[in-house]
Amino acid sequence: GERRYDVVAGAGPWPVEERWWDPRRARRAVRLQLLVRRSESDSPPVAMVAVLERRVWRLAALYA
């Protein structure tokens, strides 16, 4: 299924570079914090953290 959300507010993006000293384990990403509300719904907003890594967005955390 597919879910759609309206963005109420956002913070970031925050670039993250982890283990930069170790080429085999190095990691680069961008984090974005969002306050969203379910589209076409009167439900209260929820906070989430999205992460962009290797050109793919994923949901890292959901705070309800």
N, C-alpha and C positions, 0 to 999 in steps of 0.2 A: 504494500500500500504506500500511498504518498500522503504526507502531511504538509500543509502550508502554514507559515507563520508570518505575522506582520511584525517588523522590528519597531519597538517603542523607543529604545535608546541603545546606545552602544559605547564601548570604550576600547581603546587600542587603535591600531594593532601594536602588539609588542613582539619585536623580533627576538628569537631565542637561538643562541648558538651554544650547544652543549658539547663537552668533551672535545673542544677544538684542538687540543694538544695530541689527540690520538686519531690519526686519519682513518683507521678501521672502524672506530666507534663514534666518530663525529656525527653530530645531528644538527640540522638547521630547520627551524620552523617559525611560524608566525601565529600568535594567539590573539583571539578577538573575543571580548566579552559582550554578550548581547542580552537585552531584556526584550522578550518577545511575547506576543499574544497569539493564540490560535486564530487563524483567519475565520471570519464569519462566526465568531463565538463571543460570548460575554464572559468567558472564563478569565480569572485573574492572570496577570502576566507572570512568566517564569524567566529565570536567568539561565543562560547557558554559555559554555566556553567552546568556541570552535577553533580548530587548529588546521593550518595549511602546511602540509609537508609533502615534498616531492610533487607539487602541483595538484594535490588531492585534499579536499576539505573533509574533515571528520568531526563528529561531535565528541568532545572530550569529557564534558561534565554537564549535568542538567540539575538545576536547583529548583525544586518545586515548593 
